[in-house]
C-alpha cells in the first residue's frame, strides 16, 4: 500500500512539473503594452478590446495627441471611444482604443 501511495505521489508531482514547464510567462517586452505613451501608436486603426479609460481620460489622451475641442465622446460596442475633435482648423472624427492609440477616422 505504501508503494502505491509513493507511486501516485511521484506521478502527480511529475505531471504538475510538466504542465508548468509548458506554460510560457507573459511577454514583458515593448509589444505587450496595455497603454502606450501619448506620442506613439502601435496600430493605424483602433483595436477592439475592453477599454478602461473613463470619458475624461479619453478626452485628455486625445488632447495629448495634438487634438483640441474634443466632443461627442461615446464608447462603442468594441470598447473604442469615438468622437469629434479639431486638428488645426479642421474638424475630424477621432478614436481612442484600449491600448491608448489615438487615430483619425478613415
N, C-alpha and C positions, 0 to 999 in steps of 0.2 A: 504494500500500500504506500509506503514511504517512497519507493522508486517511482510509482505512478505520479504522485504529487510532485516530486522533483522534476520529472519529465514534463509535466504540464506547466510548471512554473518556468522552466527553461524555454519551452516552446513559446510561451506567452511573451517572455522578455525578448526573444529573437524577433518575433513578428512585430512588436512595438518598435524595435530599433530599425527594422527595415522600412516601416511606414514613415517614421520621422526622417529618415535619410532621403526619402523620395520627395519630400515637400521642400521646395526651394524657398528661401526667405524673400520678402517683398523687396523690390528694387529701391534703392535709396539714391540712385543717380539722377541726373537732370531730366530724364524723360519720365519721371514719376511724380511730377509736381501736381499737388492738388490745386494750388493757386500760383500763378506766375507773377512776376513783378509787373508793375504797371506799364513798363516800356517794352514788353515782349509778348508776342502771341506764339502759340505752338500750332495754330490752326488758322486757315484763311476763312473758315466758316464756323459758326457756333457748334459746339459739341454738346449733344444731348446728355443729360445726367442730372442727378439730384443736386439742386442748387441751394446752398445755404446762405447766400448773400441776401440781406434784407434790402428793401427798396432804397433806403438811404445809402447803404453801402454800394449798391449797384450804381446809383447816381454819382457818388463820389469816384468810383472806379472809372466810369465813363468820362467824367470831367478830367481825371488824372491822365487819361489817354489823349487829351487835347480837344475835347468837345466842350461846348457851352450850351446854355439854355436847354438842359436835358428835361424832357417832359413826357407825359403819357406812358410811363413805365408800367409794364404788365408782364408777369411771368406766364409763359405759355405751357402747354401740356408736356413739352420736352424739358422743362426746367430752365429755359432760356429767358432772360429778361430782354424785352424788346421795347423800344420807344423811339422818340424823335430827339434830335439834337442838332446843333449848328457846328459846322466846321468852317471857320472863316465866316463868310456871309451866306453860306449855303445851308439850307435846312435838309437834313437827310434822316433816314431811319438807321438805327444802330441796334446792336445786340451785345449782351454780356452772358457768357456761358459759365458753368460751374467752375471752370478752370481759371477764370479771370480774363479770358480772351474777349477783347472789345473789337467788334467788326462792323463796318458799314454794311447795310443791306445791299445785296447784289441786284 
